[in-house]
Amino acid sequence: MAQIARARDAGLDAAADQYPYTAAHTTLATVLPPDILALDLDAAVAALRDPATRARIRRDQAAGISGWENVALDPGWGATAITFCPSRPHWSGRTLAEIAADEGADPADLAMDALADDRLAVDCVLHCMDDGDVASILAVPWIAVCTDAEARRPGHPVLGRGVPHPRAYGSTARVLGQYVRERGALRLETAVAKLSSVPAARLGLHDRGLVREGWAADLVVFDPATVRDLATYEAPAVYPAGIRDVVVNGGLAVRDGLETGVRGGRLLRRGD
């Protein structure tokens, strides 16, 4: 934060965003060394099926490589949970350490087997961050809040598959409920700006992010006393509590917590 702040003070157009959780969500391929990830897809899959290359990958994971963020070692297999693995859907929501213990196998081998079978298309959650850092970063007014997540819908054959990161459902409510109301990490007004005007301005949206005459009516009606996230790592596909109404481009999309079927949204580009 200090480095970015110095850049801003020097006149550079520097900014940042974050989401309010201590776990990352990424591809399981992040456990592979850089030289494997640099290969094209077919070559990477072939490398994962080669016994000699696999043995070298295991050595790199155990010893580390200078400059490589080796998540196989830190946070490790016990903090790496599968969110979606097409060839092994029963893995969803479980750590590789747990899966390995049940199957009597090595977690590194299981990871490489799955990545080869699914051509690297395996997703995971990594529990790798510090809550104190999250709270400190969240208190900075110019750092926007994001979800860093794809659109989700419970029960949908595609948008509801696997056991995703709870950020897809709970990020904004988690800021307002836990970090504003319960922990006092930042003021409500600051949180609202970090969820609306700060990111809108950063994206170059000229008529969104503020409640202002002549601007698009994008509004969220929530109760500061009850808003909270309900999504967990074990059961993430749960909408938050305390958000009553949602207005998109002047159309009431959610009323009293229920979808109306009105779809007023449109694709936005910078300058829209």
Short mmCIF file of the C-alpha atoms (twelve columns), coordinates in Angstrom:
data_MODEL
# 
_entry.id   MODEL 
# 
loop_
_atom_site.group_PDB 
_atom_site.id 
_atom_site.type_symbol 
_atom_site.label_atom_id 
_atom_site.label_alt_id 
_atom_site.label_comp_id 
_atom_site.label_asym_id 
_atom_site.label_seq_id 
_atom_site.Cartn_x 
_atom_site.Cartn_y 
_atom_site.Cartn_z 
_atom_site.pdbx_PDB_model_num 
ATOM 1   C CA . MET A 1   0.000   0.000   0.000   1 
ATOM 2   C CA . ALA A 2   2.819   2.389   0.847   1 
ATOM 3   C CA . GLN A 3   4.499   1.814   -2.509  1 
ATOM 4   C CA . ILE A 4   1.273   2.507   -4.417  1 
ATOM 5   C CA . ALA A 5   0.577   5.560   -2.258  1 
ATOM 6   C CA . ARG A 6   4.044   6.973   -3.035  1 
ATOM 7   C CA . ALA A 7   3.382   6.478   -6.739  1 
ATOM 8   C CA . ARG A 8   0.060   8.301   -6.441  1 
ATOM 9   C CA . ASP A 9   1.688   11.146  -4.511  1 
ATOM 10  C CA . ALA A 10  4.245   11.396  -7.324  1 
ATOM 11  C CA . GLY A 11  1.446   11.893  -9.840  1 
ATOM 12  C CA . LEU A 12  1.238   8.390   -11.290 1 
ATOM 13  C CA . ASP A 13  -2.192  7.020   -12.154 1 
ATOM 14  C CA . ALA A 14  -1.920  4.031   -9.807  1 
ATOM 15  C CA . ALA A 15  -4.782  2.231   -8.118  1 
ATOM 16  C CA . ALA A 16  -5.777  -1.171  -6.738  1 
ATOM 17  C CA . ASP A 17  -8.711  -3.348  -5.810  1 
ATOM 18  C CA . GLN A 18  -9.305  -6.293  -3.480  1 
ATOM 19  C CA . TYR A 19  -11.951 -8.724  -2.309  1 
ATOM 20  C CA . PRO A 20  -12.653 -9.344  1.396   1 
ATOM 21  C CA . TYR A 21  -11.460 -12.936 1.849   1 
ATOM 22  C CA . THR A 22  -8.271  -14.712 2.895   1 
ATOM 23  C CA . ALA A 23  -8.409  -17.343 0.131   1 
ATOM 24  C CA . ALA A 24  -7.618  -17.092 -3.565  1 
ATOM 25  C CA . HIS A 25  -9.496  -18.839 -6.376  1 
ATOM 26  C CA . THR A 26  -7.436  -19.861 -9.393  1 
ATOM 27  C CA . THR A 27  -6.489  -22.741 -11.633 1 
ATOM 28  C CA . LEU A 28  -4.834  -25.767 -10.066 1 
ATOM 29  C CA . ALA A 29  -2.153  -25.388 -12.743 1 
ATOM 30  C CA . THR A 30  -0.610  -22.753 -10.484 1 
ATOM 31  C CA . VAL A 31  1.080   -25.649 -8.628  1 
ATOM 32  C CA . LEU A 32  3.210   -26.316 -11.724 1 
ATOM 33  C CA . PRO A 33  6.666   -24.754 -12.233 1 
ATOM 34  C CA . PRO A 34  6.956   -21.806 -14.643 1 
ATOM 35  C CA . ASP A 35  8.629   -23.793 -17.422 1 
ATOM 36  C CA . ILE A 36  5.683   -26.209 -17.596 1 
ATOM 37  C CA . LEU A 37  3.153   -23.361 -17.637 1 
ATOM 38  C CA . ALA A 38  5.118   -21.736 -20.466 1 
ATOM 39  C CA . LEU A 39  4.424   -24.719 -22.741 1 
ATOM 40  C CA . ASP A 40  1.462   -24.834 -25.086 1 
ATOM 41  C CA . LEU A 41  -1.457  -26.893 -23.836 1 
ATOM 42  C CA . ASP A 42  -0.664  -30.131 -25.661 1 
ATOM 43  C CA . ALA A 43  2.995   -30.009 -24.625 1 
ATOM 44  C CA . ALA A 44  2.078   -29.307 -20.998 1 
ATOM 45  C CA . VAL A 45  -0.291  -32.280 -20.905 1 
ATOM 46  C CA . ALA A 46  2.374   -34.502 -22.456 1 
ATOM 47  C CA . ALA A 47  4.908   -33.305 -19.879 1 
ATOM 48  C CA . LEU A 48  2.534   -34.194 -17.047 1 
ATOM 49  C CA . ARG A 49  2.258   -37.740 -18.406 1 
ATOM 50  C CA . ASP A 50  6.028   -38.183 -18.628 1 
ATOM 51  C CA . PRO A 51  7.404   -39.960 -15.486 1 
ATOM 52  C CA . ALA A 52  10.767  -38.201 -15.606 1 
ATOM 53  C CA . THR A 53  9.201   -34.746 -15.938 1 
ATOM 54  C CA . ARG A 54  6.750   -35.509 -13.146 1 
ATOM 55  C CA . ALA A 55  9.603   -36.525 -10.873 1 
ATOM 56  C CA . ARG A 56  11.381  -33.247 -11.617 1 
ATOM 57  C CA . ILE A 57  8.173   -31.268 -10.939 1 
ATOM 58  C CA . ARG A 58  7.850   -32.980 -7.554  1 
ATOM 59  C CA . ARG A 59  11.451  -32.037 -6.730  1 
ATOM 60  C CA . ASP A 60  10.807  -28.420 -7.703  1 
ATOM 61  C CA . GLN A 61  7.660   -28.354 -5.555  1 
ATOM 62  C CA . ALA A 62  9.541   -29.769 -2.577  1 
ATOM 63  C CA . ALA A 63  12.574  -27.476 -2.888  1 
ATOM 64  C CA . GLY A 64  11.166  -24.384 -4.570  1 
ATOM 65  C CA . ILE A 65  12.614  -22.241 -7.367  1 
ATOM 66  C CA . SER A 66  13.896  -18.700 -6.949  1 
ATOM 67  C CA . GLY A 67  11.203  -16.198 -7.924  1 
ATOM 68  C CA . TRP A 68  8.419   -18.797 -8.167  1 
ATOM 69  C CA . GLU A 69  5.373   -18.545 -5.920  1 
ATOM 70  C CA . ASN A 70  5.338   -22.221 -5.015  1 
ATOM 71  C CA . VAL A 71  1.815   -22.793 -3.693  1 
ATOM 72  C CA . ALA A 72  2.388   -26.550 -3.516  1 
ATOM 73  C CA . LEU A 73  4.673   -25.781 -0.559  1 
ATOM 74  C CA . ASP A 74  2.948   -22.680 0.803   1 
ATOM 75  C CA . PRO A 75  0.056   -22.813 1.564   1 
ATOM 76  C CA . GLY A 76  0.419   -26.502 0.671   1 
ATOM 77  C CA . TRP A 77  -1.928  -29.349 -0.198  1 
ATOM 78  C CA . GLY A 78  -3.922  -29.055 3.038   1 
ATOM 79  C CA . ALA A 79  -4.923  -25.512 2.095   1 
ATOM 80  C CA . THR A 80  -5.655  -26.266 -1.573  1 
ATOM 81  C CA . ALA A 81  -9.306  -27.163 -2.115  1 
ATOM 82  C CA . ILE A 82  -10.721 -28.251 -5.457  1 
ATOM 83  C CA . THR A 83  -13.677 -26.190 -6.636  1 
ATOM 84  C CA . PHE A 84  -14.290 -27.941 -9.947  1 
ATOM 85  C CA . CYS A 85  -12.599 -30.880 -11.661 1 
ATOM 86  C CA . PRO A 86  -14.528 -32.149 -14.722 1 
ATOM 87  C CA . SER A 87  -13.129 -35.691 -14.570 1 
ATOM 88  C CA . ARG A 88  -13.540 -35.938 -10.798 1 
ATOM 89  C CA . PRO A 89  -16.606 -33.959 -9.736  1 
ATOM 90  C CA . HIS A 90  -16.638 -35.718 -6.351  1 
ATOM 91  C CA . TRP A 91  -13.455 -33.819 -5.463  1 
ATOM 92  C CA . SER A 92  -15.298 -30.478 -5.300  1 
ATOM 93  C CA . GLY A 93  -15.037 -28.780 -1.927  1 
ATOM 94  C CA . ARG A 94  -12.260 -31.021 -0.606  1 
ATOM 95  C CA . THR A 95  -8.559  -30.342 -0.138  1 
ATOM 96  C CA . LEU A 96  -5.968  -32.350 -2.013  1 
ATOM 97  C CA . ALA A 97  -4.576  -33.520 1.328   1 
ATOM 98  C CA . GLU A 98  -7.993  -34.926 2.278   1 
ATOM 99  C CA . ILE A 99  -8.452  -36.568 -1.116  1 
ATOM 100 C CA . ALA A 100 -4.957  -38.078 -0.961  1 
ATOM 101 C CA . ALA A 101 -5.573  -39.481 2.521   1 
ATOM 102 C CA . ASP A 102 -8.815  -41.141 1.397   1 
ATOM 103 C CA . GLU A 103 -7.287  -42.570 -1.769  1 
ATOM 104 C CA . GLY A 104 -3.940  -43.541 -0.262  1 
ATOM 105 C CA . ALA A 105 -2.121  -41.481 -2.864  1 
ATOM 106 C CA . ASP A 106 0.323   -38.594 -3.047  1 
ATOM 107 C CA . PRO A 107 -1.409  -35.191 -3.457  1 
ATOM 108 C CA . ALA A 108 1.153   -34.024 -6.026  1 
ATOM 109 C CA . ASP A 109 0.469   -37.067 -8.182  1 
ATOM 110 C CA . LEU A 110 -3.279  -36.586 -7.846  1 
ATOM 111 C CA . ALA A 111 -2.955  -32.946 -8.890  1 
ATOM 112 C CA . MET A 112 -0.873  -33.816 -11.955 1 
ATOM 113 C CA . ASP A 113 -3.209  -36.686 -12.918 1 
ATOM 114 C CA . ALA A 114 -6.232  -34.398 -12.812 1 
ATOM 115 C CA . LEU A 115 -4.482  -31.587 -14.678 1 
ATOM 116 C CA . ALA A 116 -3.422  -33.998 -17.425 1 
ATOM 117 C CA . ASP A 117 -6.838  -35.647 -17.729 1 
ATOM 118 C CA . ASP A 118 -8.678  -32.310 -17.817 1 
ATOM 119 C CA . ARG A 119 -6.078  -30.462 -19.895 1 
ATOM 120 C CA . LEU A 120 -5.288  -28.035 -17.050 1 
ATOM 121 C CA . ALA A 121 -8.976  -27.040 -16.657 1 
ATOM 122 C CA . VAL A 122 -9.173  -27.664 -12.896 1 
ATOM 123 C CA . ASP A 123 -10.024 -24.883 -10.433 1 
ATOM 124 C CA . CYS A 124 -9.095  -24.546 -6.782  1 
ATOM 125 C CA . VAL A 125 -9.265  -22.332 -3.712  1 
ATOM 126 C CA . LEU A 126 -6.007  -21.489 -1.939  1 
ATOM 127 C CA . HIS A 127 -6.209  -20.442 1.715   1 
ATOM 128 C CA . CYS A 128 -3.126  -18.241 1.649   1 
ATOM 129 C CA . MET A 129 -3.776  -14.728 2.975   1 
ATOM 130 C CA . ASP A 130 -3.856  -12.924 6.321   1 
ATOM 131 C CA . ASP A 131 -7.041  -11.419 7.743   1 
ATOM 132 C CA . GLY A 132 -5.158  -8.473  9.233   1 
ATOM 133 C CA . ASP A 133 -3.863  -7.597  5.785   1 
ATOM 134 C CA . VAL A 134 -7.377  -7.823  4.340   1 
ATOM 135 C CA . ALA A 135 -8.733  -5.411  6.971   1 
ATOM 136 C CA . SER A 136 -5.835  -2.961  6.573   1 
ATOM 137 C CA . ILE A 137 -6.183  -2.826  2.800   1 
ATOM 138 C CA . LEU A 138 -9.964  -2.529  3.039   1 
ATOM 139 C CA . ALA A 139 -9.651  0.650   5.137   1 
ATOM 140 C CA . VAL A 140 -7.947  2.551   2.285   1 
ATOM 141 C CA . PRO A 141 -10.602 4.749   0.577   1 
ATOM 142 C CA . TRP A 142 -9.085  4.674   -2.946  1 
ATOM 143 C CA . ILE A 143 -8.754  0.871   -3.098  1 
ATOM 144 C CA . ALA A 144 -11.909 -0.458  -4.751  1 
ATOM 145 C CA . VAL A 145 -13.742 -3.604  -3.692  1 
ATOM 146 C CA . CYS A 146 -14.119 -6.280  -6.361  1 
ATOM 147 C CA . THR A 147 -15.365 -9.854  -6.342  1 
ATOM 148 C CA . ASP A 148 -12.762 -11.304 -8.736  1 
ATOM 149 C CA . ALA A 149 -15.397 -13.929 -9.535  1 
ATOM 150 C CA . GLU A 150 -17.513 -15.063 -12.438 1 
ATOM 151 C CA . ALA A 151 -21.310 -14.810 -12.501 1 
ATOM 152 C CA . ARG A 152 -23.009 -17.621 -10.568 1 
ATOM 153 C CA . ARG A 153 -26.522 -18.959 -10.059 1 
ATOM 154 C CA . PRO A 154 -27.471 -21.767 -7.653  1 
ATOM 155 C CA . GLY A 155 -28.659 -24.936 -9.397  1 
ATOM 156 C CA . HIS A 156 -27.707 -23.782 -12.894 1 
ATOM 157 C CA . PRO A 157 -26.022 -26.563 -14.957 1 
ATOM 158 C CA . VAL A 158 -23.055 -24.313 -15.778 1 
ATOM 159 C CA . LEU A 159 -23.232 -21.290 -13.460 1 
ATOM 160 C CA . GLY A 160 -23.976 -23.517 -10.462 1 
ATOM 161 C CA . ARG A 161 -21.427 -26.273 -10.950 1 
ATOM 162 C CA . GLY A 162 -18.744 -27.206 -8.455  1 
ATOM 163 C CA . VAL A 163 -18.068 -25.610 -5.084  1 
ATOM 164 C CA . PRO A 164 -16.816 -22.111 -6.005  1 
ATOM 165 C CA . HIS A 165 -15.227 -19.429 -3.877  1 
ATOM 166 C CA . PRO A 166 -17.878 -17.712 -1.696  1 
ATOM 167 C CA . ARG A 167 -16.752 -14.353 -3.078  1 
ATOM 168 C CA . ALA A 168 -19.033 -14.959 -6.064  1 
ATOM 169 C CA . TYR A 169 -22.053 -14.583 -3.770  1 
ATOM 170 C CA . GLY A 170 -20.933 -12.670 -0.700  1 
ATOM 171 C CA . SER A 171 -18.239 -10.070 -1.374  1 
ATOM 172 C CA . THR A 172 -20.253 -6.854  -1.150  1 
ATOM 173 C CA . ALA A 173 -22.424 -7.988  1.753   1 
ATOM 174 C CA . ARG A 174 -19.327 -9.222  3.598   1 
ATOM 175 C CA . VAL A 175 -17.798 -5.747  3.423   1 
ATOM 176 C CA . LEU A 176 -20.977 -4.061  4.654   1 
ATOM 177 C CA . GLY A 177 -21.842 -6.611  7.335   1 
ATOM 178 C CA . GLN A 178 -18.615 -7.961  8.763   1 
ATOM 179 C CA . TYR A 179 -16.068 -5.247  8.089   1 
ATOM 180 C CA . VAL A 180 -18.284 -2.163  8.524   1 
ATOM 181 C CA . ARG A 181 -20.929 -3.142  11.089  1 
ATOM 182 C CA . GLU A 182 -19.259 -5.884  13.116  1 
ATOM 183 C CA . ARG A 183 -15.578 -4.950  13.025  1 
ATOM 184 C CA . GLY A 184 -15.591 -1.225  12.349  1 
ATOM 185 C CA . ALA A 185 -12.711 -1.558  9.894   1 
ATOM 186 C CA . LEU A 186 -14.136 1.285   7.777   1 
ATOM 187 C CA . ARG A 187 -17.072 3.681   7.730   1 
ATOM 188 C CA . LEU A 188 -20.262 2.802   5.888   1 
ATOM 189 C CA . GLU A 189 -19.928 5.793   3.563   1 
ATOM 190 C CA . THR A 190 -16.390 4.753   2.633   1 
ATOM 191 C CA . ALA A 191 -17.496 1.180   1.964   1 
ATOM 192 C CA . VAL A 192 -20.353 2.301   -0.275  1 
ATOM 193 C CA . ALA A 193 -17.968 4.481   -2.306  1 
ATOM 194 C CA . LYS A 194 -15.483 1.613   -2.634  1 
ATOM 195 C CA . LEU A 195 -18.322 -0.548  -3.960  1 
ATOM 196 C CA . SER A 196 -19.709 2.025   -6.402  1 
ATOM 197 C CA . SER A 197 -18.141 5.366   -7.305  1 
ATOM 198 C CA . VAL A 198 -14.493 4.316   -6.913  1 
ATOM 199 C CA . PRO A 199 -14.616 1.364   -9.348  1 
ATOM 200 C CA . ALA A 200 -17.021 3.154   -11.711 1 
ATOM 201 C CA . ALA A 201 -14.648 6.100   -12.021 1 
ATOM 202 C CA . ARG A 202 -11.665 3.779   -12.483 1 
ATOM 203 C CA . LEU A 203 -13.440 1.972   -15.318 1 
ATOM 204 C CA . GLY A 204 -14.319 5.263   -17.001 1 
ATOM 205 C CA . LEU A 205 -18.112 4.945   -16.639 1 
ATOM 206 C CA . HIS A 206 -19.240 8.537   -16.848 1 
ATOM 207 C CA . ASP A 207 -22.838 8.298   -15.554 1 
ATOM 208 C CA . ARG A 208 -22.683 5.527   -12.976 1 
ATOM 209 C CA . GLY A 209 -21.426 5.075   -9.442  1 
ATOM 210 C CA . LEU A 210 -23.239 8.004   -7.811  1 
ATOM 211 C CA . VAL A 211 -26.865 8.889   -7.071  1 
ATOM 212 C CA . ARG A 212 -27.116 12.006  -9.209  1 
ATOM 213 C CA . GLU A 213 -29.802 13.580  -11.383 1 
ATOM 214 C CA . GLY A 214 -29.451 12.532  -15.007 1 
ATOM 215 C CA . TRP A 215 -27.262 9.527   -14.203 1 
ATOM 216 C CA . ALA A 216 -28.260 5.901   -14.700 1 
ATOM 217 C CA . ALA A 217 -30.456 4.678   -11.850 1 
ATOM 218 C CA . ASP A 218 -28.393 1.740   -10.622 1 
ATOM 219 C CA . LEU A 219 -29.396 1.375   -6.975  1 
ATOM 220 C CA . VAL A 220 -29.077 -1.229  -4.224  1 
ATOM 221 C CA . VAL A 221 -31.370 -0.947  -1.204  1 
ATOM 222 C CA . PHE A 222 -29.934 -2.698  1.844   1 
ATOM 223 C CA . ASP A 223 -30.409 -2.644  5.605   1 
ATOM 224 C CA . PRO A 224 -27.138 -1.678  7.336   1 
ATOM 225 C CA . ALA A 225 -28.319 -3.480  10.487  1 
ATOM 226 C CA . THR A 226 -28.898 -6.869  8.845   1 
ATOM 227 C CA . VAL A 227 -26.869 -7.052  5.628   1 
ATOM 228 C CA . ARG A 228 -24.381 -9.930  5.763   1 
ATOM 229 C CA . ASP A 229 -22.875 -12.642 3.625   1 
ATOM 230 C CA . LEU A 230 -24.206 -16.191 4.034   1 
ATOM 231 C CA . ALA A 231 -21.939 -17.949 1.534   1 
ATOM 232 C CA . THR A 232 -19.220 -20.152 3.051   1 
ATOM 233 C CA . TYR A 233 -16.368 -22.165 1.587   1 
ATOM 234 C CA . GLU A 234 -18.322 -25.331 2.317   1 
ATOM 235 C CA . ALA A 235 -21.662 -24.030 0.992   1 
ATOM 236 C CA . PRO A 236 -20.954 -20.987 -1.217  1 
ATOM 237 C CA . ALA A 237 -24.068 -20.898 -3.415  1 
ATOM 238 C CA . VAL A 238 -26.137 -18.778 -1.018  1 
ATOM 239 C CA . TYR A 239 -27.296 -15.222 -1.635  1 
ATOM 240 C CA . PRO A 240 -26.638 -12.622 1.095   1 
ATOM 241 C CA . ALA A 241 -29.155 -11.345 3.642   1 
ATOM 242 C CA . GLY A 242 -30.326 -7.784  4.115   1 
ATOM 243 C CA . ILE A 243 -30.425 -6.671  0.463   1 
ATOM 244 C CA . ARG A 244 -34.045 -5.809  -0.305  1 
ATOM 245 C CA . ASP A 245 -34.223 -4.160  -3.713  1 
ATOM 246 C CA . VAL A 246 -31.985 -3.774  -6.753  1 
ATOM 247 C CA . VAL A 247 -32.641 -1.239  -9.515  1 
ATOM 248 C CA . VAL A 248 -30.731 -1.587  -12.808 1 
ATOM 249 C CA . ASN A 249 -30.998 1.287   -15.309 1 
ATOM 250 C CA . GLY A 250 -34.199 2.363   -13.609 1 
ATOM 251 C CA . GLY A 251 -35.789 -1.089  -13.809 1 
ATOM 252 C CA . LEU A 252 -36.652 -2.937  -10.601 1 
ATOM 253 C CA . ALA A 253 -34.687 -6.183  -10.973 1 
ATOM 254 C CA . VAL A 254 -35.132 -7.373  -7.369  1 
ATOM 255 C CA . ARG A 255 -37.986 -6.398  -5.089  1 
ATOM 256 C CA . ASP A 256 -38.296 -7.524  -1.483  1 
ATOM 257 C CA . GLY A 257 -35.469 -9.983  -2.090  1 
ATOM 258 C CA . LEU A 258 -37.081 -11.677 -5.112  1 
ATOM 259 C CA . GLU A 259 -36.219 -11.374 -8.797  1 
ATOM 260 C CA . THR A 260 -38.863 -9.609  -10.877 1 
ATOM 261 C CA . GLY A 261 -37.715 -10.779 -14.306 1 
ATOM 262 C CA . VAL A 262 -36.955 -7.214  -15.392 1 
ATOM 263 C CA . ARG A 263 -33.551 -7.147  -17.096 1 
ATOM 264 C CA . GLY A 264 -32.475 -3.550  -17.561 1 
ATOM 265 C CA . GLY A 265 -28.757 -4.149  -17.822 1 
ATOM 266 C CA . ARG A 266 -26.647 -3.619  -20.930 1 
ATOM 267 C CA . LEU A 267 -23.019 -4.068  -21.935 1 
ATOM 268 C CA . LEU A 268 -20.912 -1.148  -20.777 1 
ATOM 269 C CA . ARG A 269 -17.670 0.012   -22.291 1 
ATOM 270 C CA . ARG A 270 -15.249 2.659   -21.112 1 
ATOM 271 C CA . GLY A 271 -16.759 6.071   -21.752 1 
ATOM 272 C CA . ASP A 272 -20.375 4.762   -21.732 1 
# 
